[in-house]
Amino acid sequence: MANYFSKIFGASPVGPIQEHMELCYEAAKELITFFDYVAQSDWDKVQDSRARIVQLENEADEIKKQVRSNLPKSMFMPVAREDLLELVLVQDRIPNRARDVSGLVIGRKMEIPVAMHDPFLKFVSRNVDAAKKARKTIRELDELYETGFRGAEAELVESLVDELDQIENDTDDMQAGLRAQLYAMEEDLPPIDVMFLYRVIEVMGDIGDMAERIGRRLEVMMAH
Amino acid sequence: MELMYVYIGLAALFGLFMAWGIGANDLANAMATSIGSGALTIKQALLVAAVFEFAGAVLAGGEVTSTIRKGMIDTATLVDQPDTLIFGMLAALLAAGVWLLIASRKGWPVSTTHSIVGAIVGFAVVGVGADAVQWAKVGTIAASWVVSPLIAGIIAYFTFTSIKWLILIRPDPLVRARRYAPMYIFIAVFLIVLMTLFKGLKHVGLELDTASCYAVAFCFALLIAIVGRWFIARIPIDEKANRRFHFYTVEKVFAVLMVITACSMAFAHGSNDVANAIGPVAAVISIAQEGVVGQQSAVSIWILILGGLGIVAGLATYGRKVIATVGSHITQLTPSRGFSAEVAAAFTIVFASSTGMPVSTTHTLVGAVLGVGMAKGISAINLGIVGRIFLSWVITIPAGAILAIIFFYILRAVLG
């Protein structure tokens, strides 16, 4: 027997959004392993790592669809529906970028110049830090709902978003440094490889950008 | 009145049938919130419901019973034909009971209040004449169906907002929850007891003056608040489930409050909905016994007890399953939210009962839930379903009326 009173409660999007973010972070984190093996030119292991990223990306996609289908227009929520949809979309770009960048590298069996190994791996790891901080803020989402996006909990999230911005600034600086380093080495490398290296750096840096945008979305929600 | 015992027997039977239906189905909405939030187990909820439904029916159900019994029809036109009123009331009972059964089977959102009012008005218009209906009173009742969810919504909004500002958004919500929770208990119990004392106790033969009412309500509320405080102080901090702000434990504090509101909800439901089943029974019995229409004697307490028993029977046989199902679907309503919604709904319903207004428990509760939603308390409310619940009375009133008219003619043909 159907009961209408219980049906007025829609499925809360909080759990699935948090679950989605966990997968997004896992996919980003896998890039550290991925580029470690790329640096060692261990292509079998690189392939395995890439498979894990693709797998995580697929799982994240499923949850993204589930969140979207649970947010019909008739839902009355404490935050704007558009903000939630945008949040999931931005989160979802993290595993997408992880898949893109790993695809680029595998497709051309790209070698990262030895001189760039160290700064590049640090750059990857800092972008993953940004994704991790974004996950930490998303882990506060249920508590934000509990408090109606106000007060001490909101201030805590604000401070997490500030830390997230700081990390993203680091990734921007590192990205500029890598570009400068690559520019100085350009002459000695095959031009097409150089083109693609620029592209890899750019797509990798997107992960930090997306993490920062997760923070922006939360700020918008708290500003309502 | 040679058929007196037949009439009384039929009235009691139909009344029990409808009370059983209310207990089996409608009551779930009032109780499930407390189960969904984990404040009560099913067994505890059944016990609370049985005791407080019964208490609500007996202590605070009299005014609404009077309204249903003799408030909507001008009995002056029926002085010469007591049989017509008896057939009408029996038909109304049967119509509302059958409609409730059909709607429950089909999963339609219906209100028992709306179906019984529709049924009585329907039979009166066709069986007696449109002039016999007290349209002013019926209009007031219809208005109360709009006003009651609105008032409950506003109270729920401010209750939840106060919880947010006093407790949830602070850096030390747990300390504050333990401090303020007994205050919420006191206010909730004080208001509900006060309203009951002002209007209700006439039927159990106890009359108190205004000062005594305040004094009794104050002492009672203080006692419950102290007991509540004792329980709240003993809630351990669950370190593993907690993060910085201890919201998990804060909600455990509100779970204690939800026990109080569960009792209040059952009491409110008993005070209002029992009358729906028992009002027509009371009408039939008094006419059949005395052979006259329009006497002014008060509702007999035994009839209220009959209604209470019927609801508890419905709860025991079928309501258990429904409550479990509904409860498992409303986990979103955590104790801080559930408390706000239930206390607002219970207050509104008991107030309506004390003024004799038959309102819908479910509609009032839905209004309260929306109020909490407006205060950003609930992560997702399906407005489509809310609209359908409120629109249901557009179908329920004519359905109750048409069924009542059909049953009226059948009963008159068979018994008259």
Boltz contact constraints between the chains, C-beta under 6 A:
constraints:
  - contact:
      token1: [A, 1]
      token2: [B, 107]
      max_distance: 6.0
  - contact:
      token1: [A, 2]
      token2: [B, 107]
      max_distance: 6.0
  - contact:
      token1: [A, 3]
      token2: [B, 326]
      max_distance: 6.0
  - contact:
      token1: [A, 4]
      token2: [B, 109]
      max_distance: 6.0
  - contact:
      token1: [A, 4]
      token2: [B, 389]
      max_distance: 6.0
  - contact:
      token1: [A, 5]
      token2: [B, 29]
      max_distance: 6.0
  - contact:
      token1: [A, 5]
      token2: [B, 362]
      max_distance: 6.0
  - contact:
      token1: [A, 6]
      token2: [B, 326]
      max_distance: 6.0
  - contact:
      token1: [A, 6]
      token2: [B, 329]
      max_distance: 6.0
  - contact:
      token1: [A, 6]
      token2: [B, 330]
      max_distance: 6.0
  - contact:
      token1: [A, 7]
      token2: [B, 385]
      max_distance: 6.0
  - contact:
      token1: [A, 8]
      token2: [B, 381]
      max_distance: 6.0
  - contact:
      token1: [A, 8]
      token2: [B, 382]
      max_distance: 6.0
  - contact:
      token1: [A, 8]
      token2: [B, 385]
      max_distance: 6.0
  - contact:
      token1: [A, 8]
      token2: [B, 386]
      max_distance: 6.0
  - contact:
      token1: [A, 9]
      token2: [B, 330]
      max_distance: 6.0
  - contact:
      token1: [A, 9]
      token2: [B, 332]
      max_distance: 6.0
  - contact:
      token1: [A, 10]
      token2: [B, 380]
      max_distance: 6.0
  - contact:
      token1: [A, 10]
      token2: [B, 382]
      max_distance: 6.0
  - contact:
      token1: [A, 12]
      token2: [B, 332]
      max_distance: 6.0
  - contact:
      token1: [A, 12]
      token2: [B, 379]
      max_distance: 6.0
  - contact:
      token1: [A, 12]
      token2: [B, 380]
      max_distance: 6.0
  - contact:
      token1: [A, 14]
      token2: [B, 379]
      max_distance: 6.0
  - contact:
      token1: [A, 74]
      token2: [B, 383]
      max_distance: 6.0
  - contact:
      token1: [A, 74]
      token2: [B, 384]
      max_distance: 6.0
  - contact:
      token1: [A, 75]
      token2: [B, 380]
      max_distance: 6.0
  - contact:
      token1: [A, 76]
      token2: [B, 373]
      max_distance: 6.0
  - contact:
      token1: [A, 76]
      token2: [B, 381]
      max_distance: 6.0
  - contact:
      token1: [A, 76]
      token2: [B, 383]
      max_distance: 6.0
  - contact:
      token1: [A, 77]
      token2: [B, 380]
      max_distance: 6.0
  - contact:
      token1: [A, 78]
      token2: [B, 376]
      max_distance: 6.0
  - contact:
      token1: [A, 143]
      token2: [B, 247]
      max_distance: 6.0
  - contact:
      token1: [A, 145]
      token2: [B, 379]
      max_distance: 6.0
  - contact:
      token1: [A, 146]
      token2: [B, 247]
      max_distance: 6.0
  - contact:
      token1: [A, 147]
      token2: [B, 168]
      max_distance: 6.0
  - contact:
      token1: [A, 147]
      token2: [B, 169]
      max_distance: 6.0
  - contact:
      token1: [A, 148]
      token2: [B, 164]
      max_distance: 6.0
  - contact:
      token1: [A, 148]
      token2: [B, 376]
      max_distance: 6.0
  - contact:
      token1: [A, 150]
      token2: [B, 169]
      max_distance: 6.0
  - contact:
      token1: [A, 151]
      token2: [B, 169]
      max_distance: 6.0
  - contact:
      token1: [A, 152]
      token2: [B, 171]
      max_distance: 6.0
